[in-house]
Amino acid sequence: MSTNKEVLYKGIKFLSFALPLMFIGPSVIFSSFKNQNHPFYIPILGIGIILCLLAIFLIFKGIQTIMRSLFNGN
């Protein structure tokens, strides 16, 4: 039983895209809460929430891909 390296690198790539989003998303949300009187409060808050959800999805997808590469699943 061996590791499929191409699939493993793909999973690591997903996790590497998720890492900056884990910091950018909460920073954008915090920035929007600091400026609640600004007219772009709601769109910036929405962007921050979308970035956080995207980070969660990429982490899930990355871990799932890494597990598939280690255990030779389809």
C-alpha positions in Angstrom: 0.0 0.0 0.0 1.5 3.3 -1.1 0.5 6.9 -1.0 -0.8 8.5 -4.2 1.5 11.6 -4.3 -0.4 13.5 -6.9 -3.6 13.4 -4.9 -1.6 14.2 -1.7 -0.2 17.3 -3.3 -3.6 18.3 -4.4 -4.9 18.1 -0.8 -1.9 20.1 0.4 -2.7 22.7 -2.2 -6.3 23.0 -0.9 -5.0 23.5 2.6 -2.4 26.0 1.5 -5.2 28.1 -0.1 -7.3 27.8 3.1 -4.5 29.1 5.4 -4.6 32.7 4.3 -8.4 32.7 4.2 -8.5 31.6 7.9 -6.8 34.9 8.8 -8.3 37.2 6.1 -12.0 36.3 6.7 -12.1 37.1 10.5 -10.1 40.2 9.9 -12.6 41.4 7.3 -15.5 40.6 9.7 -13.8 42.4 12.6 -13.1 45.4 10.3 -16.8 45.6 9.3 -17.9 45.4 12.9 -15.6 48.3 13.7 -17.2 50.5 11.0 -20.9 49.8 11.5 -21.9 53.3 10.5 -20.3 53.0 7.1 -22.6 52.5 4.1 -20.6 49.4 3.0 -21.0 47.6 6.4 -23.4 44.9 5.1 -21.5 44.0 1.9 -18.1 43.9 3.7 -19.6 41.7 6.4 -21.0 39.4 3.7 -17.6 39.2 2.0 -16.0 38.3 5.4 -18.5 35.6 6.0 -18.1 34.1 2.5 -14.3 34.1 3.0 -14.7 32.2 6.3 -17.1 29.7 4.8 -14.7 29.2 1.8 -11.8 28.5 4.3 -13.9 25.9 6.1 -14.8 24.3 2.8 -11.2 24.2 1.6 -10.0 22.7 4.9 -12.7 20.0 4.6 -11.9 19.3 1.0 -8.1 19.3 1.7 -8.3 16.8 4.6 -10.7 14.6 2.6 -8.3 14.6 -0.4 -5.3 13.8 1.8 -7.2 10.9 3.5 -8.2 9.6 0.0 -4.5 9.7 -1.1 -3.3 7.9 2.0 -6.0 5.1 2.0 -6.4 4.8 -1.8 -10.1 5.6 -1.9 -12.0 6.6 -4.9 
